């Protein structure tokens, strides 16, 4: 019985997100050009700090999750302030899941 409840809960959560923020979801196969500025702490913090971002995409739970995941998976190990410049694209796969891709470069910024 728990499995039925879990499946229903997941579906209901997805419906609520779509009904509430669906109009903010990035469009599939559209290429957004922009940047992410983020900091890696010198105090061995496990998380990065997103300082600024712009891709022309409305803020949404999906866009936020994609940015956080990308930065955490690709951040340099050395502390500092970094900038990603490039593109952001969301594509729908055959299994109806959305996949994101950031394509570009991360460079360290000089902070004075």
C-alpha positions, 0 to 999 in steps of 0.5 A: 500500500505504501508504494501506491501512496508514494507513486501518488505523492510523486505524481501529485507533487509534479502536478502542483509544481506544473500548475503553480510554476509551469508558466516559468519553465524553460522552453524545450530545445531553446538555447539561452545565452548567459552567465553564472557567477559563483563563489567557492568558499575558502572554509571548506564549505560543501556548497557554492554560493551563486552570486548572480546569473542571467540567461533570460529564463524566468526564475523557476524551481527547474532552472534553480535546480539545474544551476545548483546541480551544474555548479556543484558538479563542475566547481573548481576545488580551489576557493575563489570567485568564478564565472561560467559563460555559455548556453543553457538548453533543456531537451525532452528525452524519449522517456518524457524526462527533461535533461539540461545542458550547460555548454561553455567555460568556467573562468576564475575572476580576480577579486580586489 
